[in-house]
Amino acid sequence: MEIPKDLKCFDSLVDIIAYLRSPQGCPWDKKQTHSSLREHLLEESYEVLEALDEANPEKLCAELGDLLLQIVLHAQVAEEAGKFDMGDVVLGINKKLLYRHPHVFGSAHAKDADEVLVHWEELKKKERKEDTGMLDGVPRALPSLAYSQSVQDRVARVGFDWPSDEGVLDKLGEEIGEFKREETQGGKSAEFGDILFTLANYARRQDIDLESALREANHKFYWRFAHMEKLCRERKLDLSKMTLDEQNILWDEAKKAQ
């Protein structure tokens, strides 16, 4: 295969991947299937999210390329099986965008983003089969917190939502009380799940992406604890032999250094 001259062209990427999958191509690429690529698709998606969290344009650009590679690979596998090709993927999403934006490409009107979501749900309702529910379209493979926010957002579009934030906070207090009163381990697990579900709802109402917020908190904790370990190495200290008060002093130093 002759190396494409225009490496900014999308078709060049499609051609390169097709060649990698050909008999003359790469042994690793040739053996991939939809199933074997699952973990790579998920990994690349999370790396894109990490780049977004870091607000790093160069890293985001690279990670989007890696994610795009996975998409084109899946399309190539499907084309070889006679199911669909990359053109069908692009055609499908273009048609969907035009159909679901009648306020842009048609005669409908939407005064704000909230009204767009209402129209969006009505259009999706028309697309569903008669026995398909609103929540059936939410991927069950989503992380649990993201799934909670997604299903609660879906039902809120048809008015099934708390009338005020205070009502959600009252519900949170109620769930915490039930957790405290529960005596069995199984019961505590169930009640704690209710607490998290209610927190996801409150975060949604505050326009907080719970997965992003928790990833940020995890990253912050990781950095601070790693800094504590660094201080211990520099000062010849054994973190495991320090008292909690001594550890907390290091923790405060790490917080100030961040």
HELIX and SHEET records of a PDB file:
HELIX    1   1 PHE A   10  LEU A   20  1                                  11    
HELIX    2   2 PRO A   27  LYS A   31  1                                   5    
HELIX    3   3 ARG A   38  GLU A   54  1                                  17    
HELIX    4   4 PRO A   57  GLU A   80  1                                  24    
HELIX    5   5 MET A   86  TYR A   99  1                                  14    
HELIX    6   6 PRO A  102  PHE A  105  1                                   4    
HELIX    7   7 ALA A  113  GLU A  127  1                                  15    
HELIX    8   8 MET A  134  GLY A  137  5                                   4    
HELIX    9   9 SER A  144  ALA A  156  1                                  13    
HELIX   10  10 ASP A  165  ARG A  181  1                                  17    
HELIX   11  11 GLN A  185  ARG A  205  1                                  21    
HELIX   12  12 LEU A  210  ARG A  235  1                                  26    
HELIX   13  13 LEU A  239  LYS A  241  5                                   3    
HELIX   14  14 LEU A  244  ALA A  257  1                                  14    
END                                                                             
